[in-house]
Amino acid sequence: MDSVVNKYVRKWLEIPISGTLSNVYLTSNKFGQNIYPPSIKFVQCQTVARNALKTSPNHSIKDLWKTTSENKNIQYDVYTSTKEVLKGFTSGQEDKLQNHLILQGSFFSNVINFSLTKLNGIWSKSQSNLPKNIYNFTIRYINNSLPTRKNLTKWGILSNSDCSFCLNPETLLHVVAGCQAYLPRFTWRHDSVLSFIAQTLQPINNSNLFVNLPGYKSPSIVTGDTFRPDLLLSINSDCLYILELSVGYESNLQTNVDRKSRRYKDLIIQQKKEFNSVKFVN
């Protein structure tokens, strides 16, 4: 019956075949749907029944439990309560989520594809240190099973899927990077990431850092006002690194890379007259 139930759950939540169902099996306080497959409900029932035999005041019933416990086909005497059954099942689903997020998560695989090779190990280590509830939240994000208004309408909880700010359908893409009413939030997110990068790349001897943020020297000092990349790092007159940061929905990563590469092509040619080497990083 598990496969039949899983089929309907996938249809209900619009989860693709490649997506994991582990998140729906978790309790709501761990960003799950608190749904359990029939096989686990069956184990629960057997656990209750076996425990009833064991704790019965009737000696004959107790003897029945003792006799059947010697049968190797009975698999559930290792559980003392239904709570332990669910705890063990939930723990297994959390482990699956961690593995799925590292190996199959579309967001993280794209980050690895477009990041520096030496950073991949650092990123994987950071993932493994995330709290499990954040892992679970991210999995639901990847599978589009977060409670957006569109999903809540589809699940019969709400009657209207419109965003309360701009009246467009509140899809996952709309919440993450589409609502025009929240443009200042997107700017804040971009600048927060850029600030972290800038603080990490504090200039060393014979180098200069230019960042398009308050408190830093402006990149326009080097590039002029026509082009203003997010960050410049110059090492004497030998090398110039041009960094352009894109913080958007993961489906647009490659599109952003291509667009920014075309946009700064002329700037790279121009700066090669001043520096021996110019490297563009998006």
Salt bridges, closest charged atoms under 4 A:
GLU14 OE1 - LYS154 NZ 3.45
ASP77 OD2 - ARG50 NH2 3.00
GLU94 OE2 - LYS30 NZ 2.59
GLU94 OE1 - LYS132 NZ 3.25
ASP191 OD1 - HIS190 ND1 3.11
ASP225 OD1 - ARG228 NH2 3.47
ASP230 OD2 - HIS190 NE2 3.27
GLU244 OE2 - LYS260 NZ 3.28
